[in-house]
Amino acid sequence: MDGEITGPHSGSMETLENLVRAEFAPKTTYLNTASNALLPARTVTALEHAARLRVEGRPLDSLNADVEAGRAAYARLAGVPAERVAAGATAALYTSLVAASLPPGAEVLTAEDDFTSVLNAFHTRGDLKVRAVPLERIADSVRPGTALVAVSAVQSADGRIADLTALCEAARTHGARTYVDFSQAAGWLPMEAGAFDYSVSITYKWLLGPHGAAFLVVPEDLGDLPPFQASHVGAEHPWAICYGPVTELARSARRFDSSPALFTYAGLRASLELVEEVGVDAIRAHDLDLAGRFRAGLATLGHTPVSAPGSPIVSVPGLGHRQSALAAAGVQVSDRAGHLRASFHLYNTADDVDRLLDALSG
């Protein structure tokens, strides 16, 4: 990777740069974390070790321990006790639990054009009143009778950040529950998951993990979620109830676990260790510095990105069609809703930003 890691916290930048160089070795100019992250070297090593256990027929106890270590690490990042965190596979699975908890006719308030995993389960119920408003109006649109507000903390398409403080205040005023998807935020944006009734995140984007893992945060009283997907892993004593119905569900959020993809969680444990080692504040400062550099460069080229202050995701209307040509030139970005979407993370450098700007100027 050419170039230096830059940012306002320059005192720790050399350490961060050395760590990143040891963990990442991209062969392209990779500016597409909002789709999926690069895997750290330590994560690849953990995945290889997990596979080797299966190849050699050795016990898998350590892989089950990885699930619990991942749960604990995510709980620290989310600012909640581990007992409030369920470990599963997808955000959509957990959205379906939240949707199933609502009575017929309940009103669900959503943001227009939010990511499908946050929305679809409420629509497929068929007996809920789902109302969509512009993201900027979501807090003001909570009203008496709103049962749930479901929204992404950061919009996938363009990086806009929801005003979660205002949303919480409005929800409390009207007695609505809240469900927040941190999939495009966890890993760079500080989370205060305890402020919401439910929150979720997948882990293969800003948390640097493999595909196949997601975490759900529930209230201390576990809320109204029906554990209809419970298998023996959701039991209070999982290995004592492998046959027949579960007679005692876990007294923690673990009752909402789905059977874990053990290889994924082995790698994820290593990824989360790296995120904690670097620190969310340092990651955020670095990511936003690069996004700011890109926005400034776009202005010199006569392009105006979607307004998304404080976000490392930058979307440029009308340039999505250039994604294929950029990929052919070794610059990885996305085409989302006709926008060219670039996303900047800890393994990116100022040189990466400049390569993209140079490619766009041609």
C-alpha positions, 0 to 999 in steps of 0.5 A, a space after each residue: 500500500 502506497 501513501 501514509 495513513 493520515 488523520 487528526 490524531 497524528 500521534 498514533 498514526 505511525 503505529 496504526 499504519 504499521 499495523 495496517 500494513 501487517 494485516 492487509 495486502 490489497 491487489 487493487 485500489 479497494 474503496 468498497 467496504 460498504 459492500 464488504 471489507 478486506 479480510 485481515 491477515 489474522 482473520 485468514 489465519 484463523 479461518 485456515 486453522 478452523 478448516 484444518 481442525 475439520 480436515 484433521 478430525 480434531 475437536 471443535 470446542 475452540 470454535 464454540 469458544 470463538 462464538 462467545 468471544 465474538 459475542 463479548 467483543 461485539 457487546 463491548 463495541 455496542 456498549 451493552 452486556 453480553 447477555 443482551 447480544 444474540 449471535 446469528 447469521 443475517 440481519 434479515 433473520 433478526 428483522 423477521 423476529 422483530 416483525 413477528 413480535 408486532 400485533 396485527 395492524 401495528 404501524 411501522 415507520 421506516 425510511 424511504 429506500 432503506 436497505 431491504 433487510 431492514 424493511 422486507 419482513 414488515 412488508 411480507 407480514 401483510 397485516 402491518 401498516 408500514 409507512 415510509 418517510 424521507 430519512 431526514 423526517 423520520 424523527 418528526 414523523 413518529 406519532 401516537 399509534 406508531 408501534 415501531 421505528 425501523 431504520 439504518 443508522 447509516 444509509 447503504 446507498 449514500 452514507 447519510 446518517 440518521 439522527 438517532 438522538 432525535 429518533 429516540 426522543 420521539 419514540 419515547 414521547 410516543 411510546 414507540 419501540 426502536 429497531 436500528 441496523 448498524 450494519 453500515 456503522 458498526 466498526 467506525 461509528 460509536 454505538 450506544 445500542 442500549 439506547 434502542 429497544 433492538 439493534 442489529 449488525 452484520 459483520 462483513 463490512 466495517 467490522 472486517 469479518 467474513 460473511 455469515 454472522 450477525 448480532 442482535 441486541 435486545 432489551 434487558 427483559 428480552 422484549 417481545 421477540 418470539 424465539 421461533 427459530 430456536 434450536 438447541 443452541 438457544 437452550 439454557 443448557 444447549 448440550 443437555 437438550 439436543 433431542 426433543 423440544 427445548 424445555 428451558 430457553 436461555 435466560 439471556 439473548 442467547 435464546 435468539 441465537 441461530 446455529 453458528 457458522 463456526 468457521 465464520 465466527 473463528 475468523 470474526 473473533 480475530 477481526 473484532 480483536 483488530 477493531 478493538 486494538 485500533 479503536 473505533 475513534 481512531 478508525 473513524 478519524 482516519 476514515 472521515 479524513 479520507 472521505 473529506 479528501 475525496 469530497 474536496 477533490 470531487 468539488 475541483 472536478 465539478 461533481 457534487 456528492 450526496 450530502 452526508 456529513 460525518 460519513 465515510 461513504 461518499 455517493 456521487 449522483 450520475 456517475 454510477 455508470 463508471 463503476 465497470 470502467 473503474 473496476 477494469 482500471 483496478 479501482 473498486 467502488 460500487 454503483 448504487 441507485 445510479 450513484 458512484 459509491 466510494 467507502 473509505 476504511 482503515 486500510 485505505 490511504 490518501 494515495 487511494 483517494 487520489 487514484 480514484 480522483 485521477 481516474 474520474 478526471 479522465 
